[in-house]
Amino acid sequence: MQRDGLGGVERKMNNSDAREIVRALADGVDPTTGELFETNSPFQHPNVIRALFAAADALEGAAKRESRQRSLPANAGKPWSDEEDKVLAESYKQGMSVGDLSSRHGRTYGSIESRLIRNGLIEAKNPPYGNDRH
């Protein structure tokens, strides 16, 4: 948690803010004042600089994963229940498109296709190893 600097309520620091602070430190700049660190500062040691850049890269990766996760449908990655499989099969047999099924079930297009294949309702477009293996 972080204070707002005015004695206010604490808040959790987001990855973007943390990444900017770590990048400033790695660049040899005090993130609160904008001043350059003295040459004898621990932040000027090559191993510390490398570690700070690695930390900034890790924070950037985490931010990208969080962003991707927020953009996925609500049920992405969750297990399928028998009831949901039944509703999926019935809806597909009644002519509902994969895109509409995706929206209805809160899952990705690929997830719906995979489930339809698994349940024997459609065939895979490109089987992973083909049917002509010897």
N, C-alpha and C positions, 0 to 999 in steps of 0.2 A: 504494500500500500504506500501511497505517496501523499504528502501534505500539499496543499495548494500554494504554500508559501505565505499565506496570510492567516495561518492558524485555523483554516477552514477544515472541512470534512476531508477525510482521506479518500483517495480513489486509487484503483488499480492502474498501473502504468500499462499502456498498450504497447505492442511490439514495435510499432512504427516510431513512437517517441523514444523508446529504449534504443532502437537501432540508430536513430539520429544522434543520441548522446554518445553511444559507443563509437560511432564513426568520427565524431568530433574528437574524442579522446585519442583514437587511433591516428588522427591527423595532427595530433599535438596541440589541440586547441581546448581550452577550458570551456566546456559547454554552457556554463552559467555566465561567464563574462566575455567570452570571445577572444580572450587573450591567449597568446602562445605560451606554452610551458617553457620553463627554463631548460637549458640543455642538460642539467644534472637531474631533472625530474625523472621519477620512475617511468612515467609515461613516454619518455624518449628512448627507453631501452628497446633494442630491436626485437627481443623475444616478447616483450609486453605489447609492442605494436602489432606483431604477428598475431598474438592471442586476441587482441581487440578486433582486428579485421576478421579473424575466424568467428568470433562471437557475433559480429555484425552480420556476417554472411548467414550464420545459423538463425539469427533473428529474422532475417529477410526470408529465409526458407520457411520458417514457422508462419510468418505473415501470409505467404503465398498459400500454404496449406490451409490456414484458417479461412482465407478468402475463397478458396475452392470449395471447402466444406460448406460455407454459407450459401454458395451458389447451387448446391445440389438440392434435389427435391427432398421433402421432409422424411421420406421412408428409405432413402438411399442407404444401402449397407445393412439395413435391418433384416432380420430373418423373416421368411415367408411363413404365414400360418396356413394350415390346411384350408381354412375358410377362405382366405384371400386367394389361394390357388384355385379353389372352386369358382369363385366369383370371376377371376381372370378368364378361366376356360369358358365359362358360360357367356361372358361378354364378348370374347373373341369369336366364339361360334355364332353369335348373333350379328357379327359383322363390324364390331367396333374396331377402329384402326389402332395400330400400335401407339401412335402419338396420343390418341385419346385415352387409351389404356394407361399410358405413362402418366398423363395428367390426373386421371381418376385415382390411380393407386399411389401417387406421390413418389414415383420411381423413375429412373432414367430409361430412355428409349432402349438402350442396350440391355438393361436388366429385364425389361418386358420381353424382348426378343429371346434372351437366354432362357427365361422361364417357359416361354411357349415351346422352345426347342426341347427343353428338359421334360416337359409334360407331353411331348409327342404331338403337338398341335401344328408345328411347322418344322421344316427341315433346315438344317444349317446351310447357309449360302456357300460358304467355303469351309468345308471340314478341315480341321487342323492338319491332318496327314493325308487327306484324300482317300479314295476308295481303291486305288490301284497299287497299293503297296504290296510288295512281294515278300 
